[in-house]
């Protein structure tokens, strides 16, 4: 299959391009940098340098690619996790406006399938239950979380509003692995090493992760599976009180400090408290069944 990948040089881009090529697909990677374009070409993909906000250029590039499927991995995220509040507006603008240009162009040129990056961690579920693909995004969460949830909700609404294209929404868990925040040398790992990130309250918020390579494998499988929504997360949804100390041990860091919800709210804000105490994990049963996908065990739990 001829596949057009937008955001081809992001965190998931390199393993995704590699997996697509490994499975015999022809790939055109879209990036904004000549330097990154050469990296894509060195991997064996074709490349094109296009600004997603240039609707005409996006449409021309997609038409020339003769793509049968588009994978939209457009993001604008910082290397340092602590800078996310400053990046949030630009990230949303890129995904909504730039992604909108890509989506409309895909319909206009007759692309058959559109695969959209979404979120598997800002979901709502009954107390004590894991979120499934019918679970809504938590648009009434703490301010920053709610803003992200509304963005993902808008992406999914756009994706499924047209019968002219097959939509697949991949609700990824938190990425870990090479070139992610949750990897030795990454910003989240660095904060754990410096003991600046605490377990908050009882740490009952449940996080779902996915290794970046496993996410790439699931994404390629989604090109030929039934259209719809899939939670692309591993088998180990864990409360902060479990995964966070295990992550610290995996990194060789001291056990993380603890902080009350009240103190965390006063010093770090509502979003930090939400992450630690209100996140719900997600079920991957559908992705495993339909995609024939088997993710690895969460690395630092396995190490423990």
N, C-alpha and C positions, 0 to 999 in steps of 0.2 A: 504494500500500500504506500502511496505517496503522502507523506505527512508534513504539515507545516507546523513548526513549534515556535510560538511566541514566548519571549522570556527564556530563550534557549541558553543563556549564559548565567542564569540565576542558580540558586543552591541545588535545585533538582535538575537543572539543565544538563550538566555533564553526564550524570548517570542515566538520565532519560535518553539522551542522544545515543549513548553507548548501547543501551538495551534495545532501542529501536533498530539500530544498525545490526546488532547481533541477531535479531529475529528477522532480518531480511527486508526491512522497510527502507524506502528511499526517503531521505530527510532533508528538508530545507529549514534552517534555523534562522530566526529573526533576532537581531540584536541591534544595539545603538552604537556599537563601538567597532572600529576596524580591527583593533587588537583582538577583541573577542571573536570577531568573524574568522580571523585566522586560526584561533583555537578550535572553532567548530570544523573548519576545513581540515585541520590536522587530525581530527577525530574521524573524518571520512564523510562528513555531511556537507551539503551545499549551504551557503550562507548568504544573507542579505542584510544590509545595514539600513534600517528604517526606524523613524520615530513614530511610535504608536499614535501620537496626537495628530499626525499628518494623514488624514483620512484618505486623501487621493493616493498618496504613496503606498499606504497599506493595501488599498484595493488593487493597485497595479502589481505590487509584489505578490499578492495572493493569487491573482489571475495568472501571472507568469509562472508561478510554481506548479500550477495544475494539480493542486492538492486535493486529495479525496477526503482528508480529515485534518482538522485543526486542533492542536493542543494549546490551550491558553494558560500559560504559567506566568503571566505578567505580574510583577511585584516591584516595589521600590522600598526595600527594607535596609536598615543600617547594619553594618558589621557589629556594632556595639548595641546590645539589646536595650541598654538604658536610654538610647537616643530614639526609641520607637515613638514616644509622644510627639517629637519634632518631625518625624517622618510620616505620621499617620495620614495627614491630609493629602500629601503628595502620593502616597500609596493608594489611597482611595480614588483619587483623581485618575491615576493611571489605569486602575482596574475598571473603573466605571466608564470613563471617557475613552481612553485608549483601547480598552477591551471592547467597548461599544463599537468603535470603528472597525475592529477586527471581526466582530460578530456580524455586523451588517454586511461587510464585504464578503464574508463566508457565504451568507445566504445569496447575495447578488451573483456570485460566480458559480453557485451550484455545489458547494462543498457538502458532502453527505453527512458528516458527523463532526460535532464540536464538543471537545472535552474541556471542562472548566474546572480550574482549581477552586475549591471551597474549604470550609472549616469543619473539622470534626471535634473541636474543643469548646466552642461557644454555643452549645446546644442545651435544650431543656429536656428533662425527663422526670418521671415520678421519683420521689425520694427513695434512695436505695437502689434504683434501677439504672441500667445503662441506656443511653440514647440509641435509638435505631434510626433508620432512614426516614421514618415518618415524623421524627422529633423536630420541632421547630427550632430556629435559632433564637437565642435569648436576647431579644431586642429591648428588654426592660431591665437589663443587668446594670452594673455600675457604669458610669459615663463612658469611659474609654472602651470597655467591652461592648457596651450597647452600640456604640458607633461602628465598631468592627462587625458586629452581628448584623446590623442594618445593611452594611455594605455587601456582606455575603448573601443576605436575603435578596438584595437587588440583583446580584449576579445570577442567582438561581431563578429568579422570576424572569429575567431577560432570556435565560437559556431555554426555558420551557414555554415561552410565550408563542413560539412559531412552530407550525407543523411542517415548515419547509426544510427543517434540518433535524437530525437526531441529536438530542442533547444528553450528555453524560456529566453529572456533577460528582467530583471526587472530593469527599470531605476528609482531607488528610488530618492525621494527628500531628502533634508537635514533631517536627523533623529532628532527628539526631543522626550523627554520622559525619563523615568528612565535610568540611566547609559549612557546618551549621553551628548555631549557638551552643548546642548541647554536645560538645565534642572537646577533648583536650585541646586547649588553646582558643576555643570559642568563648564568646563573651559571657554566656551563662556559666560555663565551667570556670572561667576566671573569677567571677563573683563568688562562686562557691569556695574556690581556693583562698580567696581573701576574706571569707566569712562575712560578707556583707549582705547575704540573702538569708533570712531566717525562716524556720518553720513558724507559721502564724497560727495562733490559737491551738486547736486540736489537729490542724493540718488535714481536715477531712475532705477537702476538695480533691476530686479524682481526675487525674490527667491521663490522656491516651497519647502515646507516642507512636512513631513509625520510623524505622530506619530509612534513610534517603534512598538506598538501593532497592529496598522492598517497595517503597512508594513508586519508584520508576517501573518496576516489574508490573505492579498493579495497573499503572497508567497505560502501559502498552497492551495489557490484557483487555482493558476497557475499550480499545479501538474496535474490537469485534464482538463484544458481549452485548447483552440487551441494554438499550438506552435506559437512563434513569439515574438515581442517586445511589452512591456507594460510600460507606464509611471505610476509609483506608487507614486503619489503625492496627496496632499489634494485639496480641492476646493478653496483654498484661496491664489493663487499666488499674491504676494504683493511687491511693490517697497520698497527699504530699508527705504525710508523716511516715510513709513507707519508702516511696521512691527517692525522696530527697536525701535522707541519710545514706541510702544505698548508692546514690550517685556520688555523694561526697567520698564515700569509702572507695568507690571505683576510681576516682581521680587521685586518691591518696591524700585527700584533704581531711582536716579535723571534722568531727560531727558539727552540723550546722547549729547556730544559736537558735533560741526560741524567743518569740515575742508575742505578747497578748494582742488580740484583735484591736483593742482600743489604741494601744501604742502604735501598731502598724497603720491603723487608719490615720492617726495624727501625723506620722512621719512619712509614710509611703503612699497613702491615699486609698480610696475605695477599691481601685482596680487590683492592687496588691492583695487586699483582703479577699476579693472575689476569687482570684486565682487560687489562693491557698485554701479557701473554705467552701466555695460554692460551685466550682467546676464539676461537671458530671462526665464520667467516662463514656465511651461509645462502644457499641457492639460491632464486631467485624463479621458476624455470621453470614450476612448476605454476600459480602465481597469474597469470602472464602468459598462459599457454595457456588456462586455464579461465575466468578472469575477464575476459579480453580487455583486460588492464591493461598500461599502459606507463609506468613511473615515469621521472622526469627523472634526468639524470646528477647524481651527488653534487655539490652546488653548488661547494664549494671545490676539488674536483679539476678541474671545468670551468673555474674561474677560473684555475687554474694552467696 
